[in-house]
Amino acid sequence: GTCAPTISYEMLPLLSGSVSWLAGQPLRVPSQQRGAASVHMAEGMVKVFIDGEAGTTGLEVRNRLAKRSDVELITLNDVDRKDAKARAKAFSAADAAILCLPDDAAIEAVTLCEGSDCVLIDASTAHRINPEWAYGFPELNSEQRSKIAASKRIANPGCYATGFIALTHPLTSAGLLRPDAALVASAVSGYSGGGKALMGVFEGEEPHEPWGAYGFALAHKHLPEMQYFSGLADAPIFLPAVGDFAQGMVVSVPIHYGRDLEAPAVKAGGVGDAIHAALSKHYASDHFVTVMPLGEAAWKEAGLLERGAFLRPDALNDTNHLQIFVYCNEEARTCVLTARLDNLGKGASGAAVQNLNIALGLDETTGL
C-alpha cells in the first residue's frame, strides 16, 4: 500500500523491554554510529514516533509520513500522550522521533530517551544553538548533511530563521557580508505560525485584523540562531508580522553596500551581481533551495509576480522549497534579499522530514 501502517501504543510491549514487538520481525540492533544501514529493519521499514502529533507541526509531519510505505508510525492515544512511561516506551521502540512540543516539554522528552538508540529531531527552539545538537539546515554548508547524518540529536530550524540564514550565511562565509553588519530583517507569515490559538482567531467568526506586526520587545525566540548561524557579531533587528492567510512567508533583509559589505566587495563594482553569484554558487547543488533570476524585470518575464507586481508569500505552500530573490539599486548602493517559503513546509514539517531522511540514510527528497 501507499500509506504507512499505524502502530498504536497498545501494540508495544507493556511488560518487556524487547523491541521485537511485531511478530516475525528481527530485533533492531543499536549502533554507536548512525548510517544508512543502522536504522533500517530488514524489510526496509523504519519506525517513527511523533511526540506532539496533535499540534500544528505534528499534524503536518504526520500527514507527510502517513503517505509513505517505508515508515511505520507509532502513535499514542489521548491519555497516553501525556504519560511519561508510555512516551518512554514509544521512544524506545522507535528508530527516530520528532518532537513537536513547547520548549520545556521538548527538554523533558529528551530525558525520556536516555539510554535508547532513538534519533531525535526537535522542532522546538530548545536546542538550536546547543553544540551537542546538529542544526537541521542541510543547505548551511557542505559539511552539514554529514553532521546531521552522524548525529542522534538534530535541532530543526525556526521558520523565520530558515529564511534569514539562507540569505545571510552564504554571504558571510564568502567574505561579502561583514560579520559586524547592522542588519534589519522584516517578515510576514501566515497565521498558522501561531499555532492553534492564532488559527482560532483568524478562522473564527469574530472580527480580526487583516495584518498585524508583533515582536516589539525585539527578543524574538529565533534571534539566537539567526545570529549564530549567520556568523554575525550582533543579532539583527527583527520585525515580524502575521497576515490573514494560513500558510506561507517572506523574509527580507536590506543591505547597504558601504555599511554592511566588506570593502573589497564594494570597490569591485557590480555588487548586486556578486551577491547573486555568491548565493547561486552556494545553493547550486541543492534540491530545495533555488536562487531566482536577478532583479524585478527577470521576475516579471518569468511570471513570478502576481499581477506583475506582487511577490506572494503563499506560492510555495505544501512544499519543502525555498526561493531566494535579490533586487538591487546600484545607484543607491542598496539591495534587498528575500526568502520565500512555506512556514509549515521548509519552515517546519518539511524540514523535519528532510532531516529524518538524512538521519536514516535515505534520499533527502523522499516523501517531499
C-alpha positions as CSV (number, residue, x, y, z in Angstrom):
1,G,0.0,0.0,0.0
2,T,1.0,3.6,-0.2
3,C,0.1,4.6,3.4
4,A,2.3,4.0,6.4
5,P,0.8,1.5,8.9
6,T,0.0,3.0,12.2
7,I,1.2,1.3,15.4
8,S,-0.8,2.0,18.5
9,Y,0.6,2.2,22.0
10,E,-1.3,-1.0,22.9
11,M,0.9,-2.9,20.4
12,L,4.1,-2.0,22.3
13,P,5.4,-4.4,25.0
14,L,4.0,-3.4,28.3
15,L,6.0,-5.8,30.5
16,S,9.1,-6.5,28.4
17,G,11.8,-4.2,27.2
18,S,12.0,-6.0,23.9
19,V,11.7,-4.1,20.7
20,S,10.7,-7.2,18.7
21,W,7.0,-6.3,19.2
22,L,6.0,-7.1,15.7
23,A,5.8,-10.8,15.2
24,G,8.4,-12.3,12.9
25,Q,10.4,-9.1,12.7
26,P,14.1,-9.0,13.7
27,L,15.4,-7.1,16.6
28,R,16.8,-3.6,16.0
29,V,20.5,-3.6,16.7
30,P,21.7,-0.4,18.5
31,S,24.6,1.4,16.8
32,Q,27.0,3.9,18.1
33,Q,27.5,5.4,14.7
34,R,24.4,6.2,12.7
35,G,24.4,5.2,9.0
36,A,22.1,4.2,6.2
37,A,22.1,0.5,7.4
38,S,22.0,1.0,11.1
39,V,18.4,2.2,11.5
40,H,16.6,0.0,8.9
41,M,14.7,-3.1,9.7
42,A,15.5,-6.0,7.3
43,E,12.3,-5.3,5.3
44,G,13.2,-1.6,4.8
45,M,10.7,-0.1,7.3
46,V,11.6,2.5,9.9
47,K,9.6,3.2,13.0
48,V,8.9,6.9,13.8
49,F,7.2,8.4,16.8
50,I,5.9,12.0,16.6
51,D,5.7,13.4,20.2
52,G,3.2,16.1,20.0
53,E,1.4,14.9,16.8
54,A,-1.8,16.7,17.7
55,G,-0.2,20.2,17.3
56,T,0.1,22.2,14.1
57,T,3.6,21.0,13.1
58,G,2.9,17.5,14.4
59,L,-0.1,17.1,12.2
60,E,1.8,18.3,9.2
61,V,4.6,15.8,9.9
62,R,2.1,13.0,10.3
63,N,0.4,13.9,7.1
64,R,3.7,13.7,5.2
65,L,4.8,10.5,6.7
66,A,1.4,8.7,6.6
67,K,1.7,8.6,2.8
68,R,4.9,6.6,2.9
69,S,5.2,2.9,2.6
70,D,8.7,2.8,4.2
71,V,7.6,4.3,7.5
72,E,5.6,2.8,10.4
73,L,4.1,5.4,12.7
74,I,4.0,4.8,16.5
75,T,1.0,6.6,18.0
76,L,-0.3,7.1,21.5
77,N,-3.9,7.6,22.5
78,D,-5.1,10.8,24.1
79,V,-4.4,9.6,27.6
80,D,-1.0,8.1,26.9
81,R,0.3,11.1,25.1
82,K,0.6,12.8,28.5
83,D,2.0,9.7,30.3
84,A,5.8,9.8,30.7
85,K,6.1,6.0,30.8
86,A,4.0,5.5,27.7
87,R,6.1,8.1,25.8
88,A,9.3,6.5,27.0
89,K,8.2,3.1,25.7
90,A,7.3,4.7,22.4
91,F,10.8,6.4,22.2
92,S,12.4,3.0,23.0
93,A,10.5,1.3,20.2
94,A,11.2,4.0,17.6
95,D,14.2,4.3,15.2
96,A,13.5,8.1,15.2
97,A,11.3,10.5,16.9
98,I,10.2,14.0,16.0
99,L,9.5,16.4,18.9
100,C,6.7,18.8,18.1
101,L,6.4,20.3,21.6
102,P,6.9,23.6,23.5
103,D,10.5,24.1,24.7
104,D,10.1,22.8,28.2
105,A,8.3,19.7,27.1
106,A,10.9,19.1,24.4
107,I,13.7,19.2,27.1
108,E,11.7,16.8,29.2
109,A,11.2,14.5,26.2
110,V,15.0,14.2,25.7
111,T,15.3,12.8,29.2
112,L,12.8,10.1,28.4
113,C,15.1,9.0,25.6
114,E,18.1,8.5,27.7
115,G,19.6,5.0,27.1
116,S,17.7,4.4,23.8
117,D,19.1,4.4,20.3
118,C,16.4,6.7,19.0
119,V,17.3,9.6,16.8
120,L,15.6,12.8,18.0
121,I,14.6,15.7,15.7
122,D,13.4,18.6,17.9
123,A,11.2,21.2,16.2
124,S,11.2,23.5,19.3
125,T,13.8,26.3,19.9
126,A,15.3,24.5,22.9
127,H,18.4,23.0,21.3
128,R,19.1,25.0,18.2
129,I,22.4,26.6,19.3
130,N,23.4,23.7,21.5
131,P,26.7,22.5,20.1
132,E,25.8,18.9,21.0
133,W,22.9,19.0,18.6
134,A,23.3,19.2,14.8
135,Y,21.5,22.2,13.3
136,G,19.0,20.8,10.8
137,F,19.5,23.2,7.9
138,P,21.3,20.8,5.5
139,E,22.0,23.5,3.0
140,L,24.0,25.5,5.5
141,N,27.3,24.3,4.2
142,S,29.0,21.3,2.5
143,E,29.5,19.5,5.8
144,Q,26.1,20.0,7.4
145,R,24.4,16.9,5.8
146,S,27.2,14.7,7.2
147,K,26.8,16.3,10.7
148,I,23.0,15.6,10.6
149,A,23.6,12.0,9.3
150,A,26.1,11.3,12.1
151,S,24.0,12.8,15.0
152,K,21.3,11.3,17.2
153,R,20.2,14.8,18.1
154,I,19.0,17.2,15.4
155,A,17.5,20.6,16.0
156,N,15.0,21.7,13.4
157,P,15.4,25.4,12.5
158,G,12.8,28.0,13.1
159,C,10.8,29.2,10.1
160,Y,11.9,32.8,10.2
161,A,15.5,31.7,11.0
162,T,15.5,29.4,8.0
163,G,14.8,32.3,5.6
164,F,17.2,34.7,7.3
165,I,20.1,32.2,7.5
166,A,19.5,31.1,3.9
167,L,20.0,34.7,2.8
168,T,22.9,35.8,5.0
169,H,25.1,32.8,5.8
170,P,26.4,32.3,2.3
171,L,27.4,36.0,2.2
172,T,29.4,36.0,5.4
173,S,31.1,32.7,4.5
174,A,32.0,34.1,1.1
175,G,33.6,37.2,2.7
176,L,31.0,39.6,1.2
177,L,28.8,40.5,4.2
178,R,30.6,42.0,7.2
179,P,30.2,40.0,10.5
180,D,29.6,43.3,12.2
181,A,26.9,44.3,9.7
182,A,23.9,46.1,11.4
183,L,21.2,44.2,9.8
184,V,17.4,44.6,9.9
185,A,15.1,41.8,8.9
186,S,11.4,42.1,8.3
187,A,9.0,39.2,7.7
188,V,5.4,38.3,7.3
189,S,4.0,34.8,8.0
190,G,0.7,33.1,7.6
191,Y,-1.3,32.8,10.8
192,S,-0.6,29.0,11.2
193,G,2.8,30.0,12.5
194,G,1.0,31.0,15.7
195,G,-0.4,27.5,16.3
196,K,-4.0,26.5,17.1
197,A,-4.6,29.6,19.2
198,L,-3.9,32.1,16.5
199,M,-5.6,29.9,13.9
200,G,-8.7,30.1,16.1
201,V,-8.6,33.9,15.9
202,F,-8.2,34.2,12.2
203,E,-10.6,31.3,11.3
204,G,-13.2,32.2,13.9
205,E,-16.4,34.2,13.5
206,E,-15.2,37.2,15.5
207,P,-13.8,40.2,13.6
208,H,-10.0,40.3,13.4
209,E,-7.2,42.4,12.0
210,P,-6.1,41.6,8.4
211,W,-2.4,42.1,9.3
212,G,-0.5,42.7,12.4
213,A,3.1,43.5,13.4
214,Y,4.4,42.0,16.7
215,G,7.7,41.2,18.5
216,F,8.1,44.7,19.9
217,A,10.4,43.6,22.7
218,L,12.9,42.9,20.0
219,A,13.6,39.5,21.6
220,H,12.0,37.0,19.2
221,K,12.9,33.4,20.1
222,H,14.5,32.8,16.6
223,L,17.1,35.6,17.1
224,P,19.8,33.5,18.8
225,E,20.0,31.0,15.9
226,M,19.6,33.8,13.3
227,Q,22.7,35.5,14.7
228,Y,24.8,32.4,15.4
229,F,24.4,30.6,12.1
230,S,24.7,33.7,10.0
231,G,28.1,34.4,11.6
232,L,27.1,37.8,12.9
233,A,28.6,39.7,15.8
234,D,25.2,41.1,16.7
235,A,21.6,39.9,16.3
236,P,19.6,41.6,13.6
237,I,16.7,43.9,14.5
238,F,13.8,41.6,13.6
239,L,10.4,42.9,12.7
240,P,7.9,40.0,12.2
241,A,4.3,40.3,11.2
242,V,1.3,38.0,10.7
243,G,-1.2,38.2,7.8
244,D,-4.7,36.9,7.2
245,F,-3.6,33.9,5.2
246,A,-3.0,30.4,6.6
247,Q,0.4,29.4,5.3
248,G,3.5,30.9,3.6
249,M,6.0,33.6,4.5
250,V,8.5,36.0,3.1
251,V,11.7,37.2,5.0
252,S,13.5,40.2,3.7
253,V,16.9,41.7,4.6
254,P,18.0,45.1,3.2
255,I,21.7,45.6,2.6
256,H,23.6,48.9,2.4
257,Y,26.7,48.4,0.4
258,G,29.0,50.8,2.2
259,R,27.8,49.9,5.7
260,D,27.2,46.1,5.5
261,L,29.6,44.7,2.9
262,E,33.4,44.2,3.1
263,A,35.3,47.0,1.4
264,P,36.9,44.9,-1.4
265,A,33.4,43.7,-2.5
266,V,32.1,47.3,-2.6
267,K,35.1,48.6,-4.6
268,A,34.9,45.9,-7.1
269,G,31.7,47.1,-8.6
270,G,28.7,45.1,-9.9
271,V,27.9,44.4,-6.2
272,G,24.4,43.1,-6.9
273,D,25.8,40.6,-9.4
274,A,28.4,39.5,-6.9
275,I,25.8,38.9,-4.2
276,H,23.6,37.0,-6.6
277,A,26.5,34.9,-7.8
278,A,27.6,34.0,-4.3
279,L,24.1,32.8,-3.4
280,S,23.8,30.9,-6.6
281,K,27.1,29.2,-6.1
282,H,26.3,28.2,-2.5
283,Y,23.0,26.6,-3.5
284,A,23.9,25.3,-6.9
285,S,23.7,21.6,-5.9
286,D,20.7,21.9,-3.5
287,H,17.3,20.5,-4.5
288,F,15.1,22.5,-2.1
289,V,16.7,26.0,-2.3
290,T,16.6,27.9,-5.5
291,V,18.1,31.3,-6.3
292,M,15.8,33.1,-8.7
293,P,16.9,35.3,-11.6
294,L,18.3,38.7,-10.6
295,G,16.0,41.7,-10.4
296,E,12.4,42.6,-10.8
297,A,12.5,42.6,-14.6
298,A,13.6,39.0,-14.7
299,W,10.8,38.0,-12.3
300,K,8.2,39.7,-14.4
301,E,9.5,37.9,-17.5
302,A,9.4,34.6,-15.7
303,G,5.9,35.2,-14.4
304,L,7.0,35.1,-10.8
305,L,5.0,38.2,-9.7
306,E,1.2,38.2,-9.0
307,R,-0.4,40.7,-11.4
308,G,3.1,41.6,-12.5
309,A,3.8,43.4,-9.2
310,F,3.4,41.3,-6.1
311,L,5.5,38.6,-4.6
312,R,3.0,36.2,-3.0
313,P,4.1,34.6,0.3
314,D,2.0,31.5,-0.2
315,A,3.3,30.4,-3.6
316,L,5.3,27.5,-2.1
317,N,2.7,26.2,0.2
318,D,2.7,22.5,0.9
319,T,6.2,22.1,-0.4
320,N,9.7,21.9,1.2
321,H,11.1,24.5,-1.2
322,L,12.7,27.9,-0.5
323,Q,13.2,30.6,-3.1
324,I,15.7,33.4,-2.9
325,F,15.2,36.8,-4.6
326,V,17.9,39.5,-5.0
327,Y,16.9,43.0,-6.2
328,C,19.3,46.0,-6.3
329,N,19.6,49.7,-6.9
330,E,23.3,50.2,-7.9
331,E,22.9,54.0,-7.9
332,A,21.6,54.0,-4.4
333,R,24.2,51.3,-3.4
334,T,21.5,49.1,-1.8
335,C,19.9,45.8,-2.3
336,V,17.2,43.6,-0.7
337,L,17.4,39.9,-0.2
338,T,14.1,38.0,0.2
339,A,13.4,34.4,1.0
340,R,10.0,32.8,0.3
341,L,8.9,29.5,1.9
342,D,6.1,27.7,3.5
343,N,6.3,28.3,7.2
344,L,4.8,24.8,7.7
345,G,7.0,23.3,5.0
346,K,10.6,24.2,4.8
347,G,10.0,26.2,7.9
348,A,8.8,23.3,10.0
349,S,7.4,19.9,9.0
350,G,9.0,19.6,5.6
351,A,12.4,20.3,7.1
352,A,11.8,17.8,9.8
353,V,11.1,15.1,7.2
354,Q,14.1,16.1,5.2
355,N,16.3,15.8,8.3
356,L,14.6,12.5,9.1
357,N,15.5,11.2,5.7
358,I,19.1,12.3,6.1
359,A,19.4,10.8,9.5
360,L,18.0,7.5,8.3
361,G,20.3,7.3,5.3
362,L,17.5,7.8,2.8
363,D,17.3,10.2,-0.2
364,E,16.5,13.5,1.4
365,T,13.7,14.2,-1.0
366,T,11.8,11.1,-0.1
367,G,8.2,12.0,0.6
368,L,8.8,15.6,-0.2
